[in-house]
Amino acid sequence: MTLQVHAIPAVSVGLGDIGWDDDTYLLRYGRPVRASELDASLERVGMLNPPLLIRGKTGAAIVCGFARLEAWRRLGRKSVQARVVAAGAASEEELLVAAIDDNEVAGGRRLNVIEQAMALEKLADWVGPERTIQAYLPRLGHKPSRATFEKLLGYRSLPKGVQVALADGRLGEGMLPTLRLLEPAEQELLLACMGTLRMSAGTRRNFAREAAEICRRDRVSLTDLLAEADFDPAVAPLPGETPHVRAALLAWMRKRRYPILHQIESDYAAAHVELELCDALTLRHPKDFEGDEFHLEARLRNVEDLRKVVGLLADRLEKRRALFGKMFETRWRE
Amino acid sequence: MHPPIHTIYIEDGVRSAPVTRRVLERKNGDAKVEFVADGREVVRRFEMGRGAQGRGKRSLLLSDFRAEPIKPCPGTPRYLCCRYEILNFATGCPLECAYCILQDYFSNPLLIVQANSDAFLAAAGETLRARPDRFFRLGTGEFTDSLALDPLTGYARLLIEFARGLPNAILELKTKTTSIEGILGIDHGGRVICAWSANSKRVIAEEEFRVASLDDRLGAAAQCETAGYRLAFHFDPIFHYDGWRDDYRRAVERVFERIRPESIAWISLGCFRYRPGLERVIRERFPLSSHTYGEFIRASDGKMRYPQPLRIEMYHQMMQWIRAAGGGDVLVYLCMENARVWRGAMGRAPRNNAELGRWLDAACRD
């Protein structure tokens, strides 16, 4: 059954009659209220969409319109026109659905995943998991599966900072398996680190993965790992230096995560320099050294350039064959 | 070792099959038995979900034969495959190896045995007879452990009796167990190779569960050697970690301390590689396993592999230890590797899958 909110007439309610601490129907998380904008709007046009309240024993609890009512109070108003549901006239389930609709239909925005988890948590308490899965997961845009239900509910036990990052979009759900490789406190440290260095989404993914995997592999804490890298996430780089600090940390992390590949690449690069090919010639190894297809790249403008390049190659093959061999037969030795 | 089967599902079509009768005689007293009209309904119950892997490994479906009896090893593009053929009598494995690729390869963890052995082996025989010009190296250890369920099913004896009469095939049974009671004292006609997966003691202790120790595996291998079986060992997967050299050198030495080189048909080597999807499974099911945090690159077949220069070095070392331990004349081959790695590690490479297959065919005909 759906509560017909618009059929409930708005009446005047004293703000002192509202239970401000009751957050039973609150579905806002990690979404800061733009207070000054909201205040200005209410000042200018008034309360166009009356909040929804439910009458209880000790006053009226807010169902829809938490932010609007807070703003109304900030503006020094003493009463508000609100729709009030009589005690016992609607179930908790109906009221929460009204709160969801207020966000998703009236507010025109989807609940973020933490808000969805909050709603599911409450509904499961009231109507049981099975009905919640079947009736409300689809309503929130998901397939009615227990796995999805458990996944979303699991988000509520993440560290607070991680929940906030998920809610405000700084963190994608896809990064959670990586983050979970770290202890809870370290998950927040990793987020702080990525925030301080203003990493893009793709960079965050790689950085987080590499850092977390090193911690697991070498059984070190992220705190110790960052100390090893000489990086303190609490200290933001000076303006203008962020890109350099970020690049240095990313390079360090990659080298620490893939020491063997790094060494192989360095050895190959050193041998390439030693070959003394001209700037126009590059001998490229297979991607990640996998397979046996090397590529010789030459930048040529005319036949004369081609003649020079061929001559140079013949000379190097004659005098530095062993070096070519070393590059083609790259092998790791500990 | 008795496999820890909690539930046995029996399809109506195999209620009275000899394999079924044996399973019912030998099952744990408290194992539940459920008869089902169509096993596919049971399979659906075990479609992947939380906990399905663990439950699946404790549940056995005795199925009426409907699988392809012989399937080529799936191989992997651009890497050399020995053209092993899978005698598909069972799928799923009751052992618990953290790194097991079957966790990702199969969409369903249920243990399934083709209980209608007569129909299964008749169909397999037909396939082999249709290609008298070809020599088949058959194996049962790709989609399951060849002997892990044998204390319950007694299937190995049937497979050996089947292989004994084959003019154009040899059968390799590959296991990590010591469940050899059912295969000793049988006339195998020299057509069966008993193989063990081998690994370092550390990997066995940390990554393989419900399996026999290396020493126990070698003890079982020695018994099979005495029973006249030819043997094989598969160092696969080999892991790279601090101390891997000492550990694997020791493992190789242990093999040759217990087994005569002349009894070994072949040794295969394969560094750990996996489809990317396996990483999630391992991290969920075996959170203490740290091997997926090693250095891997995505190779041209889409699998995660150690960098090629490292693999070459690892195989090269293994070869040296095998030679030093007395295995200089044993055929050693690389499982699913490219020609560059073959040349770098072994000094030679088969030109193609067919040639590699011929090398192994020759080794088991010796």
Interface residues (C-beta under 8 A of the other chain):
Chain A: R146 A147 E150 P177 L181 E213 I214 R216 R217 R257 Y258 P259 I260 L261 I264 D288 F289 E290 G291 D292 E329 T330 R331 W332 R333 E334
Chain B: G49 R50 R78 R245 R280 R283 S290 Y293 G294 E295 I297 R298 A299 S300 R305 P307 Q308 P309 L310 I312 E313 H316 N338 A339 R340 G344
